[in-house]
Amino acid sequence: MLASTPALAHFQEIIPSADVVPEGGSVTVDMIFTHPFDGGPAMDMKRPVQVGVLKNGTKSDLSGSIAEKPAGDATGWTLAHEVSEPGAAIFYVEPQPYFEPAENKQIIHYAKVVVDGFASGEGWDALVGLPVEIRPLTRPTGLWTGNQFSGVVLKNGAPVPFAEIEVEFINDGTVKAPNDAFVTQVIKADANGTFSYTMPRGGWWGFAALVEGDQPGKSPDGQDVAIEEGGLIWVRTTDMSGSN
């Protein structure tokens, strides 16, 4: 019998330099399409369709502020943004579709992350209005290791019953998985699209709610293929020892 290698889960990262800026100031936001737990390999990320920030109910287009940033042998993107007022700054990215030949499908992951300006604790549950999006039920900033994160999976603004959510930790190489089953955690939302997960280690955690697109995409040779649409949110946990 031939041994098979499990497909690595793809995650669109959008990671800021801090999840809370207690006195305001500049944050950098890095965007990479990669396999977080394994530390790569990263996939080439074409210039995103859109990059923006939602603050106090207003969306601002930041697409003109991004710059290429190497991600190993691949291309990622980065931007710097000034957080100058209290409240949540919700950064988001819509990447171009990525064709995955191993699965014969296109992948579009709409990703977001919340940065809390001046540690206000306000505005963190505002929705960007992405086609697939996670509405947080737990404030996604200022979390201790061991806190539980909960959210609702939405597609076109409506809850998705029993949606599948993949969860991965951005591993700095210090965590060794006993086997491949531990790399990507998989949970299901309930009948109302709600899910919860307790994060056991300090660092960045990605939650990717995956749904099938309503329309087919195209492979490089022009054939119809399925589209995997993902709604991602990134949250950071901090050890009480402050070691991370």
C-alpha positions, 0 to 999 in steps of 0.5 A: 500500500502506498503511504499518503501525505496529508495536505497541509492547511493553508492560512492567510496570515494578517499579523500586526506587531501588537494586538493592543497599543495602550498609548497608540502609535504605529503598527506594522501588519504583515500578510503571508499565505502559508502553513503557520504551524509548520513555519511554511512553506509560504505560497506566492501571494499576488497583490491583494484585491483589497487591504483596509482598516475599519475604525469607528464604523468607517472603512479606509482603503490601505491598498496603496500603502502596502509593500512587498515583503519576502516570505522565504522564497515567496512574496508577502506584503506589509504595511505600516499604520498609525493608530491615533484614536481609541477603539478597535482598528480592524485590519482586513485583506482580500487576496487574489484567488490561489489555485491549489493543484493538489486539491484542484480548487481555488482558495480565497481567504478573507482575513482580519485581525483586531488591534485595540487602540489605547486599550479601550476594549471598544468596537471589537465585534464590528463586522467588515462585511466580507463574503465569509466572516467570523463575528467574534463573541469573545473580545479578540484582544488582551487574551490570556493563554487558556482563554476560550475564544468564541465566534459565529461563522457568517456567509453573506451576513447569515450564520452558517450551521455546522461550518467547519473551522480549522485552527492553527498556531503560528509555531516558532519552532518550539512546539513539536507535534506528536503526529500530523493530527495535531498540526491543524485542529478542526472544530464544527460550529453548532446549528447557529454557526457558533463555535468555541476553542480554548487556546493552550499556548501563548502566541498567535492563533488563526481561526479559518471558517471554510465554506464552498463558494456559490460559483465555480472558479477556473483552473490555470487551464480554464477548467471549472473548479470549486472555490474554497472561501475562508473567513479568518480571524487572528487572535493573540494569547499572552502567558501570565508569566509574560514569557511570550 
